[in-house]
Amino acid sequence: PMHWGHAKSKDLFTWTHLPIALAPDDHGWIFSGSVVHDSTGTVSGRVPALVAIFTHHNPFTHQQAQSIASSVDHGATWHKYDANPVL
């Protein structure tokens, strides 16, 4: 199943693999997406956050939907929005 892997690097040559960032759930597998910086804390309530916008893909129905997740610890952990999918 597709998921978002997670790694970090200080020099873009040497990478440290971290736990999975976004794992499959009841909405399906985690396909492509992007991340933006929410400097005003719109999503998190008041804390600046990273916001991931990604595609959920249901491997059984082949339907796709857009979902979001946020991180308030610079991407170390991610929390999916309770009302996913959003589109």
Secondary structure, DSSP 8 states (H G I E B T S, - for coil): ---B--EE-SSSSS-EE-S-SB--BTTBEEEEEEEEEETT-TTTSSS-EEEEEEEEE-TTT--EEEEEEEESSTTSS-EE-TT----
